[in-house]
Amino acid sequence: MLHITAALAPNRVTCKDVINHTNFSSTTLGNDAQIDDSDKDGKQRPIYDMSMSEFFSLKQRYTTNITVLYFFCRHRRVSVRSSVCGSFLMPKVLYEKDGRIGRITLNRPEVLNAIDGDLPHELADCVARANADPSVHVIVLGGAGRAFCAGYDLKAYAEDGGSNDVNQAMPWDPMKDYAFMMRNTDLFMSLWRSHRPVICRIQGSAVAGGSDIALCSDLIVMAETAKIGYMPARVWGCPTTAMWVYRLGAEGAKRMLFTGDTIDGAEAERIGLVHKAVPDADLEQQVEALAERICSVPVNQLMMHKLVINQAIEAMGLRNTQMMATVFDGITRHSPEGMNFKKRAEAIGWKQAVRERDSGSYDWTADRPFDDPA
């Protein structure tokens, strides 16, 4: 059983494990630490300090044992619903104000923050909250757990049988698909339109639709070993935000989308896709240093600079490019090859279908492995 008692620092959670404290590693909390001795047996228990992302990864392993969950931010307490049976509802995107920084965290770590029908809406809502607060100067966007975002939830959208928002029964309606996907694109683009600069922190991976989200940010700081790319460019996808060409130019974007390869943070920095790649252990500190530097600039100055730079990109035809990319994305999922990928995922599971797609071992036009003599 976990009992969340307090937070001693921004974006951190302090936990007391009241049953089995050997599951956690103790840290020194200093003079501000408090021991909650309200347990029925009257015994004091250790308190543990961890980052928000560490906590949300942890709670996935202990969901069935958690009966009470509260966490406290520096400025306000946030109560999260729980139930006596141990299951509880958490926002899929978290927002926390920390001084002049608005922190937005994708919060589906059990599925590597994969995108479902709710996440884009909650993301845009958090961006709106930050923009509505005149004391917030910069937004830091991150993902809970071991990855930033693994893209759309293929378990729901590709592996499960039948039609859904991204795969219609044939004949399909292209405008119905466009309305759904363009809605998500516009919600991701709330980061681009935000009047506050957005720093995206990438650990683990930002791939497929996760790269769509990340590339809508203003500045990206990646762990050197983290991966970014758009693998569905091989089959069943076209990046709807279309940011690759605006960040890399035509040839760089073609190299990434013609292959569907992923690259690590160091390579992403080298080719100019991201602002900076840093050693994994330094990622949080480097992002914080950049955010602190930016948040000392007046809001109106930041807003003017962002508007000027963004309009230069928009004048190049960004909106029209996104419209075409979003229409084409629907086509990729309903083409003969796209339907073969969906059928394959239903038959063998999406993970194996993705392995075959990314390795280049399957001929999606012939609907058979390349080494199949048939």
N, C-alpha and C positions, 0 to 999 in steps of 0.2 A: 504494500500500500504506500503510495506517495502522498505527501501532504505539502503543497506549495505554500510556503509561509511568508516570503518576502523577496524583494530584489534589492541588491545593494549597489547596483550600477546600471546605467542605461543598457537596454537590450540584453540584459542578463536575468537569469532566473535562479533563485535560491531554493533548494529543495531539502526537505527532511524526509529521509527514508525511515519510516517508523516500524518496518518489519524486518527487512534484510539489508542492512546498511553495507554488507560486504559486496553488494553489487556495484558500488560506486567507488570512485577514487576521491579521497578527501582533499580539499584545498584549504589553505589558510585564508580566513575571511577577515582577520584584523579585529579591531576593537568594536566595529559596528555590528558584528555578528550577534545574533540573538538566538538563544535556544528556547524552543517552544516546549515547555514541560507539561502540556495539558493532556498528555496521553493518559489513558485510564489507569495504566499501571504506575503512573507517577514518575517514570524513568525519563531522563533526558536522552535525546538522540542526537547524533551528529547532523549538521547542516552541510549541504554541498552546494557549491557555486558552479554554474555552467552557463555557456552562451545560450541564446534562444534557439539557435539551430541545433546545438547539442541536445537541448531539452526535448525538442520536437522529434528528434531521432529516437531519443530514449523512450519517450512516452509510447512510441509505436510498439516497443518490445514488452511494455508492461501495461498495455491497455486494459487487460482483463482484471488487473489488481488495483487500478486507480478508482477510488470512490469519491474523492474530493479533489477538486482542482481549482485553484485560484492562482493568478499571477499578478504581480504588482509592478507597475512602471514607476519611474521616478515621480511623475507628476499626477498620476491618477491610477486607480485600481480598475482592472478589467476582470469581470467575472465571466467564466466560461462554463456553459451548461455541462452538467454531468448527471449520471444516473446511478442508482444503486447496483445495477447489473454490471457496471464497469465500462459500458460504452458511452462515449460523450461526443458532442459535436464541437468542432473547432472551425473557425473561419478558414477558408482556403487561401486567403491572402490576409496577412496581418499588417496593421498600421500602428506605429508608435512614434510619438513626438519626443525627441531628445534634444532639448535646447533649440538651436537653429536648424537641426537636421530632422527631416521626416524619414522614418525608416519603413520601407515596404518589403515584406517577406513573403514569397510564395510558400505555401504551407501545406503541401501534400507530400511530405518526405517519404512516405511509405511507397509511393510510386514515382519517386524522383521528380516530384512537383509536376507531373504530367498534366496537360491541359484538358479539362473537361468543360461542360457547358457553363459552369459557374465561375471558374477562375478568371476569365477575361473581364467579366462584369465587376467582380470584386477588386481586381487590379485597377480598373478605371475609377472605381469608387474611392480607393485609397489615394490615387493621384489627385482626385478632386478635393479630398480632405486636406491634403498638403497644400494645394494651391489656394484653398480658402483661408488658410492661416497666415496672416501677414508676418508672423514671427518665424516662419519656416523659410530658409534661404536655399536649401539644397535637399534633394531626395537621394537616399542610398537604397538601391534595389538589390535584393539578394534572394537566395533560395534556402529554405531550411534543409538540414541534412547534408548528404554527401554530394548533391548535384544542384546546379542552378535550375535547370528545367530540361527534361528529356523529350519534350515535344508533346504532340497530342497523345491521348491515352488510347493506344492501339488495342488494348484489351477490350475496351468498350466499343471502339469505332471500327476495328478491323476484324478481330477474332470472333466476336459474337455474331451469330447468324442473323439474317434479315436486314432490313433497311434501317437507316438512322440518319442523323443530320448530315453526315459526310458521305454516306453511301445510300442512294435511293434505289428502289426497285426500278427496273427498266420497263418502258422508256423513262428516262430521267428528265427532270425539269431544270435546265441550266440556270434559270433565274431564281428558282427556289434555293438552289445551292449557292448562287452568288449572294443572295440576301443574307444567308447564314454566315458565310465565310467573310463577307465584307464587313458584317457587324463585328466579328472578332478582330479583323484587321483594324477597324476604326478604334476598337477598345485598346488594342495594343499601342496604337498610335497616340493614345492619351499621353504616353511617355514623351513622344516627340513634341506634342502640342503643349505640354506642361510649361507653365511660365517659370517654374523652378528647374534649374539644371538637374539632370538625373545621372547619377553614377551607378553603373551596373557592376556588381561584384560576382565573378564567375569562378566557382569551384566545381570540380568534377566534370560536368558537361553542360553545354548549352547547344543542343542539337535540334534539328528539324524545326518544329514550331517554337521551341525554346530559343533558337537563334533568331527567329522573327521578333520575339519579345526583346531580347538583348540588344539587337541592332537598332531598335527604336530609341534606345537610350542615347544620351549625349556623349558620355565617356564610359569606356569599358576597361576595367582592370581585371585581368585573368590570372589565375594560378598558372605557373609555367607548364604544369602537367595536365591542366584541364583541356577538354576537347570542345571544338566548335565546328559546326558544319551543317549541311542540309542533305542528309542521305536520301530522303524521298525524291530528290531530283533524279535518281536512277529509275524510279517507277513510283507512281501513286502520289506525286506532289509537285508543286511549284511554289516557291516562297512568296506568300501573298503581300508581305510588306515591301518586297523588292529592294531591300536596302543594300544588297550585295554590290550592285553596280555603282551605287552612289558612294560607297566606301572604298571600293577596290578599283573602279574603272572597268571598262568593258572586258579587257583580256583577263584580269584577275577574277572577275565574276564568272566568266565563262569557264576558266580552269576549275573553279569550285563546283559549279553546277553541272558541267559536262561529266564530271567524275562522281559527284556526290561524296567526295572524300571529307574526312574530318582532319583538322590540324590542331596541334597543341598551342598553348598560349604563346610560347616563344616564337613559333612560326607566324601566328596571328599578329604579333607585334611587328615582326620583321616585314611583313607585306603591307602593314598599315591598316589592318582590319580593326585592331583595338588600340587603345591608348597606350597600354602598358601591360607587360607580363612580369610577374614577380615570383620569387620562391613561394611554394605553397604555404609555408609557415609564416610568411610575412604578409599574406594577402589582406587580412583584416586590418593590420596596422597601416598598410599602404593606402587602403581605401579611406580609413579614418583620417589620415593625414591630409589627403586630397580634399575630403569633405570639409575638414576644419579650415583649410586654406580658402576654399570657395565661400564658405558661409560667413567670412568676415567682410565680404563685398555686399554693398546695399542691394536689396531685392530689385530695385528698378534698374540698376546697372546690369545685373545678370539677365534680367528679362529682355532688355534692349539688345544686348549682344546675341542672345539666343534667337530672337525674332529676326535680326538682320541675317545671321548665318543660315537659319532654316529657310527663309524666303529665297535665298540664292539656290538652294537645292530644289525647292518647290517650283521655282521658275524654269527648271530644267524638265519639268513634266512629271514630277513624282506621282501626283494623283492619277494621271492617266496610266502611268506604268503600273501602279497598284491595281487599277481596275482591270487591266489586261491580265496581270498575273493572277488575280483572284478568279477570273473567268477560266483561265487555263488550268488553275489548280483543280477546279471542278471537273474539267475535261480529263485530267490525268487520272482521277479516281473512277471515272466512268468509261474510259477507253477500254478496248479489249484487254490490253495489258494490265490496266488498273483493276478491272474485274477479275482477271486471273490472279492478281496478287491477293485480292480480298478472298477469293475462293480458296487459295492456298493457305492463307492465314486461318481460315475457318477449319481447314482440314488438319493442319499440323501444328497450329498455334502460332501466334504472331511473332514470338521470339525466333523461332526457326525460320519463318518466312523472311524476317528482317535479315537474318544471317545470310540467307541465300541471295537476297537483294544486294546487300552491301558487299558480299564477297564476289559478286559477278558470276556465280555458279549456275544461275537459273535463267533460261530463255523465256521471258515473259510473253513474247509474241507466240512462240510455239507451245508455251505452257508445259515445259518439261525441262529437267536439268540439261545443261549443255553436254554432259557426258553420257546421256541416255541414248543408247544406240537407235532407239525408235525414232 
